[in-house]
Amino acid sequence: MNMLPPFLRDATMEACRPWPRFELIAPQWSALAREPVALLAVWADTARVHALYRHLPSDLILPVSVAPEDGAYPALSIWHPLAAWFERMIHNLWGHVPAGGDTRPWLDHGHWPQTTVMAARPGPPVASAEPPEFQEVGDGTAMQWPIGPLAAGIGEAAHLRLTLDGTRIVRAESRLGYTHKGTLHLMRGKSPRVAARFAARLAGNATVAHSIAFAGAAEAALAIQAPPRAVGLRSLMGALERIATFLDDLATIAGLAGDTRAHAYCGVQQEYVRRALAGAFGHRLMMDGVVPGGVAGEPDANGLSILRQVLDGLADSMPAIRRMFAGGLLADRLTGLAVTDRQLLDALPVVGVVREARQFGGDAAARCRTRLEAIARDTETCVSLLAALPEGPLAVALPLNSGEGLGYAASPRGAIWHWLRLDHGQIAAAFPCDPGWALWPLAEATLVGAAASDAGLILCSMGLPVSGMDL
């Protein structure tokens, strides 16, 4: 705490677990944004705007809050461009205005019966611009190529607007919110056990990770701990989710790159894992397996035995998969494609595959190699956990207490954070922060300079989530 700026050490601290939350006034809110901090999330409730930072000199997690004055608060996007998307979301849901920031619609596409639906007094409906407003480049005469939100096949709905100079991308800007689920409103007034179903449905490829982060926030708010067996099963399920998702990523990347053999091989391995998960946990995605206080039930013993065999088979297959991505068509197609800017990467709270790929060159090939390393690492972790799962109860009861908590989990896409405020056992306010909030701005920058025909492959190589941000 001694490394924190003096104005923060003197601020009022609220009882948020495991990190206390600081109540700031507007000048302190702006001053903290200029300190050496990494912005992780920005959200709100009816009375305050909240931000989550990592203080770089001390590596402390800092939740902070400010009360809007006359409906406005200082925009953090002036110093942290990542905050712009959060601020647009806050303006849509609560009506708090980011002074000096961007207030274009994000989640509200002009079809809601009310505006600022999470505010104490929602407003009347207001029509949104159609087509959506995007920032112009130059004199506005450049060619624009809209991708989505509707596309062939089954996929997440996102609108990406590419501005082109010939066949080269000179600007990329995205618009999400097409599958807005009303998650924050649905959670409010529910018990953590009931609301856990909404957290599990934020993103299909990270249902376990979102459930773990949500459960962690609820347990922190209530000052309880899950039993050791539940902790072990959560770790196992989280690692298995990453393995299956990374295999699916590799199959899709190979298919887009034109390597049908690698596409089929990785797809088959992913299917083996998913079927084993269904046999062991009752669901291919392990949805609703993690609940606040522990886990929902005991996995099937025979299913766990089959799962161990599938993991052994995957370990034996990894050398062949590595060879497919190390040479030939895939290596030629992916090497040098979409190198992430190191300075921008350091400025955004991106963790996981995209950040770890820097050590291998930071291009699409490096991101595939990083996934392969992660699969091997998580496979070893799963085998170890299966051999040493502790015995004991699966869950503890949740007391009907009040409190505030933060939870964290590592998903296939990166870090997930959940914040909860409980009032006598019921959720008074909530916010889930998906890794897509940081990955999409990075992807927009990475697309600049690339060929328009490579856009789909680049986005897939970065593993961009959509659903977890549509709330």
Order of alpha helices (4+ residues) and beta strands (2+ residues): alpha-beta-beta-beta-alpha-beta-beta-beta-beta-alpha-beta-beta-beta-beta-alpha-alpha-alpha-alpha-alpha-beta-beta-alpha-alpha-alpha-alpha-alpha-beta-beta-beta-alpha-alpha
